[in-house]
């Protein structure tokens, strides 16, 4: 039965998931195709970037943009790809049980001879697999693509960077799952999750400029992930485990709430 629910979850999402995956490959391909031009004009580009206001450079963390690691960090892994992982995670998490309630099929699902925990775990496992597959797609696309354009970067550091993006998706998947289970409202779960992600990113981006925001970095998931600069420093195991622990806390809370919530109405 767990396998059937797992497969059903994939049947419900596979078209959208395929679109995200193909979109990611297209984004990586286009951005990497531009790199040879950036490399050729590296000296002029660095002079141009140095003319940007210091506040602007701090906000977007422009460090050695024309280098391989700097280019990948800025163009691919600083905003666009992380938010695709977050969007996919939020979508699958919000739909996990709230969609059944909105469709009026929750009663049928709960009448099956399986526990509520099995229902949540089957949908959660499908969503986590989606994150893993997306991470594999991105990692392969970047590693192959960077060789095609002769971009110098460590494959290990690329894997570390993609992993932290995936962990952001895994964390916000948990938040969306929890809100969807607690409220039974898919749109609310998706909207709140994306709003929290955007607010967290805003605080993270503005932290170099605002002392108050800087003080919030220790509790900001973007600092735990993107803020560890994985394209230059590799794996930060402590912060990765912290992100994963918070994600698991959301999953456990979701299971507890779903077991106890009155869904008879």
C-alpha positions as CSV (number, residue, x, y, z in Angstrom):
1,X,0.0,0.0,0.0
2,X,2.9,2.4,0.8
3,X,4.3,1.7,-2.6
4,X,0.9,2.4,-4.3
5,X,0.6,5.8,-2.6
6,X,4.2,6.5,-3.5
7,X,3.5,5.8,-7.1
8,X,0.2,7.7,-7.0
9,X,2.1,10.8,-5.7
10,X,4.5,10.6,-8.6
11,X,1.6,10.2,-11.1
12,X,0.1,13.3,-9.7
13,X,3.3,15.3,-10.1
14,X,5.4,13.9,-12.8
15,X,4.5,16.4,-15.5
16,X,5.3,19.4,-13.4
17,X,8.4,17.7,-12.1
18,X,9.6,17.0,-15.7
19,X,9.1,20.6,-16.5
20,X,11.2,21.7,-13.6
21,X,13.9,19.2,-14.5
22,X,14.1,20.3,-18.1
23,X,14.0,23.9,-17.1
24,X,17.0,23.4,-14.8
25,X,19.0,21.8,-17.5
26,X,18.1,24.7,-19.8
27,X,19.1,27.3,-17.2
28,X,22.4,25.6,-16.5
29,X,23.2,25.2,-20.2
30,X,22.4,28.8,-21.1
31,X,24.4,30.3,-18.2
32,X,27.4,28.1,-18.8
33,X,27.3,28.9,-22.5
34,X,27.8,32.6,-21.6
35,X,30.9,31.8,-19.5
36,X,33.5,31.8,-22.3
37,X,32.5,35.4,-23.1
38,X,32.8,36.4,-19.4
39,X,36.2,34.7,-19.2
40,X,37.5,36.5,-22.3
41,X,36.6,39.9,-20.8
42,X,37.5,39.1,-17.2
43,X,39.8,42.0,-16.7
44,X,37.4,44.6,-18.0
45,X,34.5,42.9,-16.2
46,X,36.4,43.0,-12.8
47,X,37.1,46.7,-13.3
48,X,33.4,47.3,-14.1
49,X,32.2,45.4,-11.0
50,X,34.6,47.2,-8.7
51,X,32.8,50.4,-9.7
52,X,29.6,49.1,-8.2
53,X,28.7,50.7,-4.8
54,X,30.2,48.7,-1.9
55,X,26.7,48.1,-0.5
56,X,25.6,46.6,-3.8
57,X,28.7,44.3,-3.9
58,X,28.0,43.2,-0.3
59,X,24.4,42.6,-1.0
60,X,25.0,40.3,-3.9
61,X,28.3,38.9,-2.5
62,X,30.2,39.5,-5.7
63,X,33.5,37.8,-5.2
64,X,35.7,37.0,-8.1
65,X,32.8,36.9,-10.5
66,X,34.9,35.9,-13.6
67,X,36.4,32.8,-12.0
68,X,34.7,29.5,-12.4
69,X,33.6,29.1,-8.7
70,X,32.5,32.8,-8.6
71,X,30.6,32.6,-11.8
72,X,28.7,29.4,-10.8
73,X,28.0,30.8,-7.3
74,X,26.6,34.1,-8.7
75,X,24.7,33.0,-11.8
76,X,23.4,29.6,-10.7
77,X,23.6,28.9,-7.0
78,X,22.9,32.2,-5.4
79,X,19.2,32.5,-6.1
80,X,17.7,30.8,-9.2
81,X,18.5,27.2,-8.6
82,X,17.9,27.3,-4.8
83,X,14.5,28.8,-5.3
84,X,13.6,26.1,-7.8
85,X,14.4,23.5,-5.2
86,X,12.3,25.4,-2.7
87,X,9.4,25.8,-5.1
88,X,9.3,22.1,-5.9
89,X,9.6,21.2,-2.3
90,X,6.9,23.6,-1.2
91,X,4.6,22.4,-4.0
92,X,4.9,18.7,-3.1
93,X,4.7,19.4,0.6
94,X,1.6,21.6,0.4
95,X,-0.2,19.1,-1.8
96,X,0.7,16.1,0.2
97,X,-2.5,15.9,2.4
98,X,-4.1,19.3,1.9
99,X,-4.9,18.5,-1.8
100,X,-6.8,15.4,-0.7
101,X,-8.8,17.5,1.8
102,X,-9.6,20.1,-0.8
103,X,-10.7,17.5,-3.4
104,X,-12.8,15.7,-0.8
105,X,-10.9,12.4,-1.2
106,X,-9.4,12.4,2.3
107,X,-12.2,10.3,3.7
108,X,-11.6,7.6,1.1
109,X,-7.8,7.7,1.8
110,X,-8.3,7.5,5.5
111,X,-10.7,4.6,5.1
112,X,-8.0,2.4,3.7
113,X,-6.5,-0.2,6.1
114,X,-3.3,1.8,6.7
115,X,-2.2,4.3,9.4
116,X,-2.1,8.0,8.9
117,X,1.6,7.9,9.4
118,X,2.0,5.6,6.4
119,X,0.0,8.1,4.3
120,X,2.3,11.0,5.2
121,X,5.5,8.9,4.9
122,X,4.6,7.6,1.4
123,X,4.0,11.1,0.2
124,X,7.0,12.5,2.0
125,X,9.3,9.8,0.5
126,X,8.1,10.6,-3.0
127,X,8.7,14.3,-2.4
128,X,12.2,13.6,-1.0
129,X,13.0,11.5,-4.0
130,X,12.0,14.3,-6.3
131,X,14.6,16.5,-4.5
132,X,17.3,13.9,-4.9
133,X,16.6,13.5,-8.6
134,X,16.6,17.2,-9.2
135,X,19.9,17.5,-7.3
136,X,21.4,14.7,-9.5
137,X,20.1,16.4,-12.7
138,X,21.7,19.8,-11.7
139,X,25.0,18.3,-10.6
140,X,25.4,16.3,-13.8
141,X,24.4,19.2,-15.9
142,X,26.9,21.6,-14.2
143,X,29.7,19.1,-14.2
144,X,29.3,18.1,-17.8
145,X,28.6,21.7,-18.9
146,X,31.6,23.2,-17.1
147,X,33.9,20.8,-19.0
148,X,32.4,21.8,-22.3
149,X,33.1,25.5,-21.7
150,X,36.5,24.8,-20.0
151,X,35.3,26.4,-16.7
152,X,37.7,25.5,-13.9
153,X,35.9,24.4,-10.7
154,X,36.1,21.5,-8.3
155,X,33.5,18.8,-9.0
156,X,33.4,18.1,-5.2
157,X,32.6,21.7,-4.5
158,X,29.9,21.6,-7.2
159,X,28.4,18.6,-5.4
160,X,28.5,20.4,-2.1
161,X,26.8,23.5,-3.6
162,X,24.0,21.5,-5.2
163,X,23.6,19.6,-2.0
164,X,23.0,22.8,0.0
165,X,20.4,23.9,-2.6
166,X,18.7,20.5,-2.2
167,X,18.7,20.9,1.6
168,X,16.9,24.2,1.3
169,X,14.3,22.4,-0.8
170,X,14.1,19.6,1.8
171,X,13.6,22.1,4.7
172,X,10.9,24.2,3.0
173,X,9.2,21.0,1.9
174,X,8.9,20.2,5.6
175,X,7.4,23.6,6.4
176,X,4.9,23.3,3.6
177,X,4.0,19.8,4.7
178,X,3.4,20.9,8.3
179,X,1.3,23.9,7.4
180,X,-0.8,21.9,4.9
181,X,-1.4,19.1,7.5
182,X,-2.2,21.6,10.3
183,X,-4.6,23.7,8.2
184,X,-5.8,21.5,5.4
185,X,-5.3,24.5,3.0
186,X,-3.0,23.9,0.1
187,X,-2.8,27.5,-1.1
188,X,-2.2,28.7,2.4
189,X,0.6,26.2,2.9
190,X,2.3,27.1,-0.4
191,X,1.9,30.9,0.1
192,X,3.2,31.0,3.6
193,X,6.2,28.8,2.8
194,X,7.2,30.8,-0.3
195,X,6.7,34.0,1.8
196,X,9.0,32.7,4.6
197,X,11.6,31.6,2.0
198,X,11.6,35.0,0.3
199,X,11.8,36.8,3.7
200,X,14.6,34.6,4.8
201,X,16.5,35.3,1.6
202,X,15.9,39.0,1.9
203,X,17.3,39.0,5.5
204,X,20.3,37.0,4.3
205,X,21.0,39.3,1.3
206,X,20.7,42.5,3.3
207,X,22.6,41.2,6.4
208,X,26.0,42.7,5.2
209,X,24.2,46.1,5.2
210,X,22.0,46.0,8.3
211,X,23.4,45.1,11.7
212,X,20.0,43.9,12.9
213,X,19.7,41.5,10.0
214,X,23.3,40.4,10.5
215,X,22.4,39.4,14.1
216,X,19.7,37.0,12.6
217,X,22.1,35.1,10.4
218,X,22.6,32.2,13.0
219,X,19.0,31.3,12.7
220,X,18.6,31.9,8.9
221,X,18.6,28.7,6.8
222,X,20.1,30.5,3.9
223,X,23.1,31.3,6.1
224,X,23.3,27.6,7.0
225,X,23.5,26.7,3.3
226,X,24.4,29.3,0.8
227,X,26.2,31.3,3.4
228,X,28.8,28.6,3.9
229,X,30.2,29.4,0.4
230,X,30.3,25.7,-0.7
231,X,31.7,26.6,-4.2
232,X,34.9,27.8,-2.5
233,X,35.0,26.0,0.8
234,X,33.2,22.7,0.1
235,X,31.1,20.7,2.6
236,X,30.2,22.4,5.9
237,X,29.0,19.3,7.6
238,X,27.8,21.0,10.8
239,X,25.5,23.4,9.0
240,X,24.2,20.7,6.7
241,X,23.3,18.5,9.6
242,X,21.6,21.5,11.3
243,X,19.5,22.1,8.2
244,X,18.6,18.5,8.0
245,X,17.7,18.3,11.7
246,X,15.3,21.3,11.4
247,X,13.8,19.5,8.3
248,X,13.3,16.3,10.3
249,X,11.7,18.3,13.1
250,X,9.1,19.6,10.6
251,X,8.5,16.0,9.4
252,X,8.0,14.6,12.9
253,X,5.7,17.5,13.8
254,X,3.7,16.8,10.7
255,X,3.2,13.1,11.6
256,X,2.1,14.0,15.1
257,X,-0.4,16.6,14.0
258,X,-1.8,14.4,11.3
259,X,-2.3,11.5,13.7
260,X,-4.1,13.8,16.2
261,X,-6.1,16.1,13.9
262,X,-9.8,15.6,13.6
263,X,-10.5,15.2,9.9
264,X,-14.0,13.9,10.2
265,X,-15.4,17.2,9.1
